[in-house]
C-alpha cells in the first residue's frame, strides 16, 4: 500500500493540465512526492502513448538510480521493466521501459543523436530550481524541438524556483502550486571552533544534539566522500554513538550501501550525505539535521582552464532546504556548524551555473544541435564568458569561421570538457591512451605525489619517472601511478603517494576508458603523449625567454614563470595545463605548472595555418639600432628569430620613432620652444574651430617623430636632428602669421612693457605679472585668440613669488587685494601700493 504524500491531492489537476495544455510547471517543496508520484500518475492515466516513454531528468546519477528503484518498487517491479534508468556509464532499461530516469547531460547527447527524441512522449525536468547549466540547455532545446516537430510535452518541477519568468519562457504552460506539509524546525548555530575540520565539528554537533534530546534519525550534510568517511570515523569513536547505525551516502558508494542509506532502519540511524539529500531524495524518519554548510559545487577553475568541483559555502536558501529535511514527519531541529554572522553574509541564492562556469562545453553542445541563433535562453550567458568559450573552441579546432568542424562534431559526442575531449581524440589517434587516460584523470583531481622525508628513498623514487625528465610534469604522475599499480595503501604511504587521490583518479580513468575503448595493444611514445596534451592546451603555449630562465612568453601576450619543481625547466617551447596567478615578491606572477615540452615541428604539423614566417624590422634596444629579422610566429607568439640584413628605410624610421616616443629617448632639439609651439597650435584649434586646425595629439606626435627619423636606422643619427622645421609643417604657411598674432608668446600691457605667456599642457594659458603691472589693466583685456581665450593670472609679489592665481582680475581687486596689500606693504614700502 502506498504511503500518502502531499502531491497525491494534485493528481486531478495534473491530469487536466497534461490533457489540455502543452506544458506545465509544478512548484512543490522537497519531500512532497513529486519526483516519484507524478511519473506514475501520467503512466497510469494513459497519458504516455503506447510505444513511447517518459524521460524524468535528474541533476545527479545517484538520484536517477534510486528514484527509479523506488518507483519500480511501488509498482511491484525491479528496475529494468516498466521503470528504468540511464546515466553516464550505466543503463538499466529494456523495450518494456515506459518511465526512464536519466541525467540532464544524457538528454543533451540523446537530442544530438540521429534518433533524437523519437519515442519520447514527454520530458520532466526535476529539481529545476538548482539551475544546472545542462538543465537550462536541455529545457531550451526541448522547447525549440517542440516548436519545430516534436509533439511531446514538457513538465518542470521546482521546490523554490520563482515561476513567473519560467512561465513566460515555457509556452502554453499550466501552473500548479502546493505548499506541501512541513513541520516547524528549530534552528541553532554552533559557531565555535570553525577552524576545526568539519568532521570534528559534526561529531561535536552530534553530541550536542543528543544532549538536547534529539530523536532518531539524524541527517548530517558533508561536501564529499572524504569528509563523509572522516565523519563516520569520528562518530564511531564517540561513546554516545553506540547503538546507532552509521550510513554514508555519496555517488561513488556501491548500490547496496546507497539503498541501505535511503531505506528505514531497524534502529536509530545517522545518515551522512552529500547535497544529494538536500532536494533530490527524501530520507524517511529524519528528525534532526546537522549541516556543515559546505558543498561541492561546479566552478570554473582558471588554473586548469576547465570546470571542476570546488568545496564552498552553501547559500542561505540551500541551508533552508537542508533544515526542512527535519520537518517532514514531525517538528524537528537543525544544528548549523557555522555562526549566525557567517550565515548573514552568505549569498541568498546559489548562483545559476550559467553565471559561474566555463561555457565552452555548452557552446559546443549547442553548435552540435544546430547553433544558437534561434536558441532562447531562460537566462542569457554573460557576454564575456560566452566570447571566451568561442575563442577556446576555435583554439581547439572545434570551430572555424563560426561553423562546427568535423573534429568539433566528434568532440561534442564526449561528455567532457572540450579540452579533455580534444586530448583523448588525439591520444586515440596517436596510440597513447595508456598514458593520456591517467594524465587526464589526474588533471581532474589533485596531484598524487607527496613530499617524502627519507632522502635515500626520495632519490630511488625519482628513478620511477626518469622518462618524464625534460618531457612532462603530467607524465611524472602517470609513471608514478604505473609504478604503484597493484600495490596497497601501506606501500603508497611509505613512498609518498596519496592513496585516496590515486583511488579517485583510478575511477575517473575507468570512466574515460569506457568512452575511448581498450588500450592493451598500444605502445605509447613520449612524442604522441606530448602532442596529445598540446592539442588540449594549445592556447596556453609558451616560449622560455632565456636559457636557464624560468620566465616565459605565452600566446595572447601573457607572461609567466615556470614552477621551480617542474621537470621541464630547459625546454624552449612548452604548454602548461595548470596556470595560477598569485602574488610573489610584491607583484602578480602567473605560475606555470603541469608543463609539457613541445616541438616547433609539431605546431607545423598540427596547426599549419597558425604558423607563419615573416620579415620584420625590430629595435635592438642595447645598440639602439633597427635591424631586420626573420621571425617564426605561432598565432601571436614569436617562436624564434634571426637577423637577415639591412632594414627597409621607411619601416626602420617608424620603428625608431616608436621607441623614441614610447621609451622617452631624448631628441635634443625637441625643446621648450617646440613644446610651446605645439601647445599654441592646440589652443588656437580649440578657441577658433572655424580655422579647421587639427590639434596635435599623442598619436600625432608619433607621426611627427617618424618624419624626423625618416631614412635613419639608429638613434645616434636622429638625436641631434632639427625638430622645429618638421613640426611647423603642421600648419600651412598662410596660418603661421595668424598663430603668432592670435597666440602670442608675450603679452603687452596697455601702458607699455610685457611678459612672456606660459602655455600649459592642459590648454591653460598663464599670464605671470606683478601687482604693479596690473593696476591699469582692465579685466576685459586679458584675452588672446581675438578675445576667445581667457588668460589665467598668476599674480606675483615684488619678489616674483605668486600670491594669487585667478581668472577674475576685477574680483581680485575687490576681495583678495586689500589683505594682500596689507601683508606686502610693510615688506616692500618703496613699491607703489594703490
C-alpha positions in Angstrom: 0.0 0.0 0.0 1.3 3.4 -1.0 2.1 5.9 1.8 0.0 9.1 1.2 2.0 12.0 0.1 1.0 15.7 -0.3 1.3 15.6 -4.1 -1.4 12.9 -4.3 -4.0 15.7 -3.9 -2.9 17.3 -7.1 -3.4 14.2 -9.4 -6.6 15.5 -10.9 -5.1 19.0 -11.6 -2.0 17.3 -13.1 -4.1 15.1 -15.4 -6.2 18.1 -16.5 -3.1 20.2 -17.2 -1.5 17.4 -19.2 -4.7 16.9 -21.2 -5.4 20.5 -22.0 -2.1 22.3 -22.1 1.1 21.7 -23.9 3.3 22.0 -20.8 3.1 22.5 -17.1 5.1 24.0 -14.2 4.9 22.4 -10.8 6.1 24.2 -7.7 6.1 21.9 -4.7 8.5 21.6 -1.8 11.1 18.9 -1.3 9.5 15.7 0.1 6.1 16.2 -1.4 6.5 13.2 -3.6 6.6 14.9 -7.0 9.7 13.0 -8.2 8.2 9.6 -7.8 4.4 10.0 -8.0 3.9 12.3 -11.0 5.6 10.0 -13.5 3.5 7.1 -12.1 0.3 9.2 -12.4 1.0 10.0 -16.0 1.7 6.4 -16.8 -1.4 5.0 -15.0 -3.6 7.7 -16.5 -2.8 6.6 -20.0 -1.0 9.9 -20.9 2.1 8.2 -22.3 1.1 6.8 -25.8 1.8 3.2 -26.5 5.4 2.7 -27.8 6.6 5.9 -26.2 8.3 6.6 -22.9 8.6 9.4 -20.4 12.0 10.9 -19.6 12.5 12.1 -16.0 15.6 14.3 -15.7 17.7 14.3 -12.5 20.6 16.5 -11.7 22.6 13.6 -10.2 23.3 10.0 -11.2 22.6 8.5 -7.8 19.2 10.3 -7.7 18.2 8.8 -11.1 19.1 5.3 -10.0 17.5 5.5 -6.5 14.3 7.2 -7.7 13.9 4.6 -10.5 14.3 1.9 -7.9 11.7 3.5 -5.6 9.1 3.9 -8.4 9.7 0.4 -9.6 9.3 -0.9 -6.1 6.0 0.9 -5.7 4.8 -0.8 -8.9 5.9 -4.2 -7.6 8.8 -4.5 -10.0 12.6 -4.1 -10.2 14.4 -1.5 -12.4 14.7 -2.5 -16.0 11.0 -3.3 -16.6 8.4 -0.5 -16.7 10.8 1.8 -14.9 14.4 2.1 -15.8 17.3 4.5 -15.6 20.2 5.5 -17.8 23.2 7.6 -16.6 26.7 8.0 -17.7 28.4 4.6 -17.9 25.3 2.8 -16.6 22.0 1.7 -18.1 19.2 -0.4 -16.7 16.3 -0.4 -19.2 14.5 -2.6 -21.7 12.0 -2.5 -24.5 9.3 -2.5 -21.9 10.5 0.6 -20.1 8.0 3.5 -20.1 9.4 5.6 -17.3 13.1 6.4 -17.8 15.1 8.3 -15.2 18.1 10.0 -16.8 20.7 12.7 -16.0 20.5 16.1 -17.7 23.7 15.6 -19.7 22.3 12.4 -21.2 19.3 14.3 -22.6 21.6 16.6 -24.4 23.5 13.8 -26.1 20.3 12.0 -26.9 18.9 15.0 -28.7 22.1 15.3 -30.7 21.9 11.7 -31.8 20.3 10.7 -35.1 17.1 9.4 -33.4 16.8 12.5 -31.2 13.5 12.5 -29.3 12.0 9.7 -31.3 9.8 7.6 -28.9 9.8 10.2 -26.2 6.3 11.3 -25.2 7.3 13.8 -22.6 10.2 15.2 -20.6 10.0 16.1 -16.9 12.7 18.4 -15.5 13.0 17.6 -11.8 14.7 19.9 -9.3 15.0 22.6 -11.9 15.5 25.2 -9.2 19.1 24.1 -8.9 19.7 25.7 -12.3 22.3 23.4 -13.7 23.7 24.5 -17.0 22.8 21.2 -18.7 19.3 21.6 -17.4 19.0 25.1 -18.9 20.3 23.9 -22.2 18.1 20.8 -22.2 15.0 22.8 -21.5 15.8 25.3 -24.2 16.5 22.6 -26.8 13.3 20.8 -25.8 11.3 24.0 -26.3 12.9 24.5 -29.7 12.2 21.0 -30.8 8.6 21.3 -29.6 8.2 24.4 -31.7 9.6 22.6 -34.7 8.3 19.0 -34.9 8.3 17.2 -31.6 4.8 16.5 -30.2 5.8 15.6 -26.7 5.0 17.6 -23.5 7.3 19.3 -21.0 6.9 19.4 -17.3 9.2 21.4 -15.0 9.4 20.6 -11.2 10.8 23.0 -8.7 11.0 23.3 -5.0 11.8 27.0 -4.7 12.1 28.5 -8.2 10.3 31.8 -8.9 7.9 30.6 -11.5 7.0 34.0 -13.2 9.9 34.1 -15.6 9.7 30.4 -16.2 6.0 30.6 -17.0 6.7 33.3 -19.7 9.5 31.1 -21.1 7.7 27.8 -21.3 4.9 28.1 -24.0 1.3 27.2 -23.1 2.3 26.2 -19.6 -0.2 25.5 -16.8 1.0 26.5 -13.3 0.4 24.1 -10.4 1.5 25.0 -6.9 1.4 23.3 -3.5 2.9 24.3 -0.2 3.2 20.7 0.9 3.3 19.6 4.5 6.1 21.0 6.6 6.5 21.0 10.4 8.4 23.7 12.3 12.2 23.2 12.6 14.2 24.8 15.4 17.5 26.1 14.1 20.6 26.8 16.1 24.2 27.6 15.2 27.4 26.0 16.5 29.8 28.8 15.5 32.7 28.0 17.9 35.7 26.2 16.6 35.0 27.0 12.9 38.7 26.4 12.1 38.4 22.7 13.0 37.8 20.1 10.3 34.1 19.7 9.5 34.0 16.1 10.7 35.2 17.1 14.1 32.6 19.8 14.4 29.9 17.3 13.2 30.9 15.0 16.0 30.6 17.8 18.5 27.2 18.7 16.9 26.0 15.1 17.3 26.9 15.1 21.0 25.2 18.4 21.5 22.0 17.3 19.6 21.7 14.2 21.8 22.3 16.2 24.9 19.4 18.5 23.9 17.1 15.5 23.4 17.4 14.9 19.6 15.5 11.9 18.3 16.3 9.5 15.5 17.0 9.7 12.7 19.8 12.2 12.1 21.0 13.5 8.8 24.5 15.1 8.5 25.4 17.1 5.4 29.0 17.0 4.2 30.5 18.2 1.0 32.1 15.0 -0.4 33.2 11.4 0.1 36.4 12.3 2.1 34.5 14.4 4.6 31.7 11.8 4.9 34.1 8.9 5.7 36.0 11.1 8.2 32.7 12.0 9.8 31.6 8.3 10.1 35.0 7.5 11.6 34.7 10.4 14.1 31.2 9.2 15.1 32.4 5.7 15.6 34.8 6.9 18.2 32.0 8.5 20.3 30.5 6.7 23.3 27.2 8.4 22.5 27.0 6.9 19.1 27.0 3.3 20.3 23.8 1.6 19.1 23.4 4.0 16.2 23.7 2.7 12.6 26.1 4.9 10.6 25.2 5.1 6.9 27.3 7.1 4.4 25.6 8.3 1.2 27.6 9.6 -1.8 27.7 9.0 -5.5 30.7 6.6 -5.6 29.2 4.3 -3.0 28.1 0.8 -4.1 24.4 0.3 -4.9 23.7 -1.8 -1.9 25.1 0.7 0.5 23.2 3.5 -1.2 20.0 1.5 -0.9 20.6 0.9 2.8 21.0 4.6 3.5 17.7 5.6 2.0 15.6 2.8 3.5 14.2 2.8 7.0 16.5 1.0 9.5 15.7 -1.3 12.4 17.2 1.2 14.9 18.3 4.8 15.2 20.4 5.9 12.3 22.8 8.6 11.2 22.9 9.2 7.5 26.0 11.2 6.4 25.3 12.5 2.9 26.3 15.0 0.2 23.8 17.5 -1.0 22.1 14.6 -2.9 19.9 14.6 0.3 19.2 18.3 0.1 16.5 18.1 -2.6 16.9 15.0 -4.9 16.0 12.3 -2.3 13.7 12.2 0.7 15.1 10.1 3.5 12.5 8.6 5.9 12.5 9.2 9.6 14.8 12.3 9.7 14.1 14.4 12.8 17.4 16.2 13.2 19.8 17.8 10.6 23.4 18.6 11.3 24.7 20.8 8.5 28.3 21.5 7.7 27.2 24.4 5.4 29.5 23.1 2.7 29.0 21.6 -0.7 31.0 20.5 -3.8 29.8 22.9 -6.5 30.9 23.2 -10.1 33.0 26.3 -10.7 35.4 27.4 -13.5 38.9 26.7 -12.4 41.1 29.3 -14.2 44.2 27.4 -13.3 43.4 24.4 -15.4 41.0 26.2 -17.8 38.2 23.8 -17.1 35.2 23.3 -14.9 35.8 21.5 -11.7 34.1 20.7 -8.4 35.2 23.0 -5.6 34.2 23.0 -2.0 32.4 26.2 -0.9 29.8 27.6 1.4 26.2 26.9 0.5 23.7 29.8 0.2 21.0 30.7 2.7 18.3 29.2 0.6 20.2 25.9 0.4 20.6 26.0 4.2 16.8 26.3 4.5 16.3 23.4 2.1 18.5 21.2 4.3 16.9 22.3 7.5 13.5 21.5 6.1 14.5 17.8 5.9 14.0 17.6 9.6 10.4 18.7 9.4 8.7 16.2 7.1 7.2 13.9 9.7 7.1 16.0 12.9 8.7 19.1 14.4 12.5 18.8 14.1 15.7 20.6 14.8 18.7 21.7 12.7 22.2 22.4 14.0 24.3 24.5 11.7 28.1 24.2 12.1 28.7 27.9 11.4 27.9 31.2 13.2 24.9 33.4 12.7 27.2 36.2 11.5 28.6 33.9 8.8 25.1 32.9 7.9 24.0 36.5 7.4 26.9 37.2 5.0 26.2 34.2 2.7 24.5 34.5 -0.7 20.8 34.5 -0.6 20.6 32.1 -3.6 23.1 29.8 -5.2 24.2 31.4 -8.5 23.0 29.6 -11.6 25.8 27.6 -13.2 25.5 29.7 -16.4 26.9 32.6 -14.4 29.9 30.7 -12.8 31.1 28.0 -15.2 33.2 28.0 -18.3 30.7 27.8 -21.2 32.9 26.1 -23.8 31.2 22.7 -23.4 27.7 24.3 -23.5 28.6 26.3 -26.7 29.9 23.2 -28.3 26.8 21.3 -27.4 24.5 24.0 -28.8 26.5 24.1 -32.1 26.1 20.3 -32.4 22.4 20.8 -32.0 22.2 23.3 -34.9 23.6 26.5 -33.4 22.3 29.1 -31.0 20.9 31.7 -33.5 17.3 30.8 -32.6 18.0 29.4 -29.1 16.0 31.1 -26.3 17.9 31.3 -23.1 16.0 31.3 -19.8 18.9 33.4 -18.6 21.4 34.6 -21.3 25.1 33.8 -20.6 27.5 36.5 -19.6 28.8 38.1 -22.8 32.5 37.8 -21.8 32.2 34.2 -20.7 30.4 33.3 -24.0 33.0 35.0 -26.1 35.8 33.3 -24.2 34.2 30.0 -24.8 34.0 30.7 -28.5 37.7 31.6 -28.7 38.7 28.4 -26.9 36.7 26.2 -29.3 38.5 27.9 -32.2 41.8 27.3 -30.5 41.0 23.6 -30.1 40.0 23.3 -33.7 36.3 22.6 -33.0 35.1 25.7 -34.8 36.3 27.5 -37.9 34.8 30.8 -39.1 31.8 30.2 -36.9 31.0 26.7 -38.1 31.5 23.4 -36.3 34.3 21.3 -37.9 34.2 17.5 -38.3 36.6 17.4 -35.3 34.2 19.5 -33.3 31.3 17.2 -34.0 33.3 14.3 -32.8 34.4 16.2 -29.7 30.7 17.0 -28.9 30.0 13.3 -28.5 32.1 13.1 -25.4 30.5 14.1 -22.0 33.7 16.0 -21.2 35.1 19.5 -21.2 36.3 20.2 -24.8 39.9 20.4 -23.7 39.8 16.8 -22.5 37.7 15.6 -25.5 40.4 17.0 -27.8 43.2 15.4 -25.9 41.5 12.0 -25.8 40.8 12.1 -29.6 44.5 13.0 -30.3 45.6 10.2 -27.9 43.4 7.6 -29.6 44.8 8.6 -33.0 48.4 8.6 -31.7 48.1 5.3 -29.8 49.0 6.7 -26.4 45.7 6.3 -24.4 47.6 4.2 -21.9 49.4 7.3 -20.7 46.9 10.0 -21.6 43.9 8.5 -19.7 45.6 8.6 -16.3 47.0 12.1 -17.2 43.5 13.4 -17.8 42.2 11.7 -14.7 45.0 13.4 -12.7 44.2 16.8 -14.3 40.6 16.4 -13.0 41.8 15.9 -9.4 44.8 16.8 -7.3 48.4 15.5 -7.6 49.2 12.1 -6.1 52.9 12.7 -5.4 53.7 13.9 -1.8 56.9 15.1 -0.2 58.9 12.3 1.3 61.3 12.7 4.3 63.7 9.8 3.5 66.3 11.2 1.2 67.6 7.8 0.0 64.0 6.7 -0.7 63.3 10.0 -2.4 66.3 9.5 -4.8 65.1 6.0 -5.6 61.5 7.2 -6.2 62.8 9.8 -8.7 64.0 6.9 -10.9 60.4 5.9 -11.3 59.8 8.9 -13.6 63.2 9.3 -15.3 61.4 9.1 -18.7 59.5 12.2 -17.8 62.5 14.4 -17.1 62.5 17.2 -19.6 59.3 15.9 -21.2 56.3 16.4 -19.0 55.2 17.1 -15.4 52.0 15.2 -16.2 53.9 12.1 -17.3 55.7 12.2 -14.0 52.3 11.4 -12.2 51.4 8.8 -14.8 54.7 6.9 -14.4 54.4 7.1 -10.6 50.9 5.7 -11.0 52.2 2.8 -13.1 54.9 2.0 -10.5 52.4 1.7 -7.6 49.7 -0.1 -9.7 48.7 -3.2 -7.7 50.3 -2.0 -4.5 48.3 -1.3 -1.4 47.8 1.8 0.8 50.7 0.9 3.0 53.2 0.8 0.1 51.8 4.1 -1.2 52.1 5.8 2.2 55.7 4.7 2.6 56.6 6.0 -0.9 54.8 9.3 -0.7 51.8 8.5 -2.9 48.4 9.8 -1.9 46.3 6.7 -1.8 42.9 8.4 -1.7 43.6 10.6 -4.6 45.0 7.7 -6.5 41.9 5.7 -6.0 39.7 8.6 -7.1 41.9 9.0 -10.3 41.5 5.3 -11.0 37.8 5.6 -11.0 37.9 8.5 -13.4 40.3 6.6 -15.6 37.9 3.7 -15.8 35.1 6.0 -16.8 37.3 7.6 -19.5 38.3 4.1 -20.7 34.6 3.2 -21.4 34.4 6.3 -23.6 37.5 5.6 -25.7 38.0 1.8 -25.8 40.7 -0.6 -24.8 44.4 0.3 -24.8 46.1 -3.0 -24.2 47.8 -3.2 -27.6 49.3 0.3 -27.5 52.9 1.1 -27.2 52.8 4.8 -26.1 55.6 7.2 -27.1 56.7 10.4 -25.4 56.0 12.3 -28.6 52.5 11.1 -29.0 51.8 11.8 -25.4 53.1 15.4 -25.6 51.3 16.1 -28.9 48.0 15.0 -27.3 48.4 17.3 -24.3 49.3 20.1 -26.7 46.0 19.8 -28.6 44.0 20.4 -25.5 46.1 23.3 -24.2 47.5 25.0 -27.3 46.0 28.3 -26.1 48.5 28.0 -23.2 51.6 27.6 -25.3 54.7 29.4 -24.1 58.4 30.1 -25.0 61.1 30.4 -22.5 62.7 33.9 -22.6 66.3 32.9 -21.9 68.3 29.8 -21.4 68.4 28.9 -17.7 65.5 31.3 -17.0 62.1 30.3 -15.7 60.4 33.2 -17.4 58.2 32.6 -20.4 56.2 34.4 -23.0 52.8 32.9 -23.8 50.3 33.3 -26.6 47.8 36.1 -26.2 50.5 38.4 -25.0 50.8 36.9 -21.5 53.9 36.3 -19.4 54.5 33.5 -16.9 57.1 31.8 -14.8 57.7 28.0 -14.5 57.3 26.5 -11.1 60.8 25.6 -9.8 59.8 21.9 -9.2 58.9 21.4 -12.8 60.8 18.6 -14.7 60.7 20.7 -17.9 62.9 23.6 -17.0 65.1 23.5 -20.1 62.5 23.1 -22.9 62.5 26.1 -25.2 58.8 25.5 -26.1 56.2 24.2 -23.6 52.5 24.0 -22.9 51.0 24.5 -19.4 47.9 22.7 -18.2 47.8 24.5 -14.8 48.3 28.3 -14.7 47.9 30.1 -11.4 48.3 33.8 -10.8 49.4 34.7 -7.3 51.4 37.5 -5.6 55.1 36.9 -5.5 57.7 39.4 -4.3 55.2 42.2 -4.3 53.8 41.6 -7.8 51.3 39.3 -9.5 53.0 36.4 -11.2 51.4 33.8 -13.5 53.0 30.5 -12.4 53.0 27.6 -15.0 52.5 24.1 -13.8 51.7 20.7 -15.3 54.1 21.6 -18.1 54.8 19.5 -21.2 57.6 20.2 -23.6 56.6 20.6 -27.3 58.4 20.9 -30.6 58.0 23.6 -33.3 57.7 20.8 -35.9 54.6 19.6 -34.1 53.0 23.0 -34.5 53.7 23.0 -38.2 52.1 19.5 -38.4 49.0 20.2 -36.3 48.4 23.9 -36.9 50.0 24.8 -40.2 47.5 27.7 -40.7 48.7 29.3 -37.4 52.4 29.2 -38.1 53.9 32.0 -40.1 57.3 33.2 -41.2 57.7 37.0 -41.5 60.4 39.6 -42.1 60.0 42.5 -39.7 62.0 45.5 -38.5 62.9 45.3 -34.8 64.8 47.5 -32.4 68.0 46.2 -30.9 67.5 48.1 -27.6 71.1 47.8 -26.4 72.5 49.2 -29.6 69.5 51.5 -30.3 69.6 50.3 -33.8 66.8 49.0 -36.1 67.5 45.6 -37.6 65.6 43.4 -40.0 64.8 39.9 -38.6 63.1 36.8 -39.9 60.6 35.7 -37.2 58.6 32.4 -36.9 55.3 33.2 -35.3 52.7 30.9 -33.9 49.5 33.0 -33.7 50.9 36.0 -31.8 53.8 34.3 -30.1 57.3 34.7 -31.6 59.0 31.3 -31.5 62.4 32.2 -32.9 64.1 34.9 -35.0 67.3 35.7 -36.8 68.8 38.9 -38.3 68.7 38.9 -42.1 70.1 42.2 -43.3 69.6 46.0 -43.8 66.0 47.1 -42.8 63.6 48.9 -45.0 64.3 52.6 -44.5 60.7 53.7 -44.2 59.8 51.0 -41.8 63.0 51.5 -39.9 62.1 55.1 -39.3 58.7 54.1 -38.0 60.3 51.6 -35.5 62.9 54.1 -34.4 60.2 56.8 -33.9 58.0 54.3 -31.9 60.8 53.6 -29.4 61.8 57.2 -29.1 58.2 58.1 -28.3 57.5 55.1 -26.0 60.8 54.9 -24.2 61.4 58.6 -23.8 64.6 58.7 -25.7 65.6 62.4 -26.0 65.7 64.4 -29.2 67.9 67.2 -28.1 66.3 69.8 -30.2 62.7 68.9 -29.2 63.0 71.7 -26.6 60.7 74.0 -24.7 60.2 76.2 -27.8 58.9 73.2 -29.7 56.6 72.2 -26.9 55.3 75.7 -26.6 54.6 75.9 -30.4 52.6 72.7 -30.2 50.6 74.0 -27.2 49.9 77.2 -29.1 48.5 75.3 -32.0 46.2 73.3 -29.8 45.0 76.5 -28.0 44.2 78.1 -31.4 42.5 74.9 -32.7 40.2 74.8 -29.6 39.4 78.6 -29.5 38.9 79.1 -33.2 37.3 76.0 -34.7 36.4 77.9 -37.9 40.1 77.8 -38.8 39.7 74.0 -39.1 43.1 73.4 -37.5 43.5 69.8 -36.2 45.1 69.7 -32.7 48.3 67.8 -32.2 47.6 64.6 -30.2 49.9 62.0 -28.7 49.4 59.9 -31.9 50.3 62.9 -34.0 53.5 63.5 -32.0 54.5 59.9 -33.1 53.8 60.9 -36.7 56.0 64.0 -36.4 58.7 61.9 -34.8 58.5 59.5 -37.8 59.1 62.4 -40.1 62.2 63.4 -38.1 63.5 59.8 -38.2 62.9 59.3 -41.9 65.8 57.4 -43.5 67.6 56.7 -40.2 68.2 53.3 -38.6 69.9 54.3 -35.4 69.1 56.6 -32.6 72.6 58.2 -32.9 71.6 59.5 -36.4 68.5 61.4 -35.2 69.2 62.6 -31.6 70.6 65.9 -32.9 68.3 66.4 -35.9 66.3 69.7 -36.2 62.8 69.4 -34.9 61.1 72.8 -35.3 61.1 72.8 -39.1 59.3 69.5 -39.1 56.6 70.4 -36.5 56.0 73.8 -38.3 54.8 71.8 -41.3 51.7 71.0 -39.3 50.2 74.4 -40.2 50.1 75.8 -43.8 52.3 78.8 -44.4 49.2 81.1 -44.6 48.3 80.3 -40.9 51.7 80.8 -39.4 51.4 84.6 -39.1 47.9 84.1 -37.6 49.4 81.7 -35.0 51.9 84.4 -34.0 49.3 87.1 -33.8 46.4 85.2 -32.1 48.5 83.1 -29.7 51.4 85.4 -29.0 54.5 84.4 -27.0 54.3 87.7 -25.0 51.5 89.8 -23.5 51.9 93.6 -23.9 50.3 95.8 -21.2 48.3 98.8 -22.2 50.8 101.2 -20.6 53.8 99.5 -22.2 56.1 96.6 -21.3 55.1 93.0 -21.4 55.7 89.5 -20.0 56.1 86.0 -21.6 53.0 83.9 -21.6 53.1 80.3 -20.4 51.2 77.7 -22.4 50.3 74.7 -20.2 49.8 71.1 -21.4 46.1 71.2 -20.4 45.4 74.2 -22.6 45.5 76.8 -19.9 47.5 80.0 -20.8 49.1 81.7 -17.8 50.0 85.4 -17.6 52.5 85.9 -14.7 52.5 89.6 -13.7 53.5 91.7 -10.6 50.7 93.5 -8.9 52.0 96.9 -10.0 51.9 95.9 -13.7 48.2 95.2 -13.4 47.0 98.5 -11.8 45.7 100.0 -15.1 44.8 96.8 -16.9 41.1 96.2 -17.4 39.9 92.6 -17.0 38.4 92.5 -20.5 41.9 92.9 -21.9 43.2 89.6 -20.5 42.3 87.5 -23.6 44.0 86.1 -26.7 42.7 84.5 -29.8 40.6 87.6 -30.7 39.0 87.7 -27.2 38.0 84.0 -27.2 40.7 82.5 -24.9 40.9 84.0 -21.4 44.2 84.2 -19.7 44.7 82.9 -16.2 46.5 85.4 -13.9 49.5 84.4 -11.8 49.7 87.5 -9.6 53.2 88.0 -8.2 54.6 89.8 -5.2 57.6 92.2 -5.8 60.0 89.3 -5.2 58.4 87.4 -8.1 56.6 84.8 -5.9 52.9 84.0 -6.6 50.4 85.4 -4.1 47.2 84.7 -6.0 46.0 82.7 -9.1 42.8 83.9 -10.6 40.7 84.1 -13.7 38.9 87.2 -12.4 41.1 90.3 -12.1 38.2 92.6 -11.1 37.2 90.3 -8.4 40.8 90.1 -7.1 40.9 93.9 -6.6 37.7 93.7 -4.7 38.1 90.6 -2.5 41.8 89.5 -2.1 43.8 92.6 -2.8 43.1 94.6 0.4 44.5 91.8 2.6 47.5 91.1 0.2 48.3 94.9 0.1 48.3 95.0 3.9 50.6 92.0 4.1 53.1 93.2 1.5 53.1 97.0 2.1 55.4 96.8 5.2 57.8 94.5 3.4 58.1 96.5 0.2 57.4 100.1 1.1 59.3 101.5 -1.9 56.8 99.9 -4.4 53.7 101.6 -5.5 50.6 100.5 -3.5 47.3 101.9 -4.5 
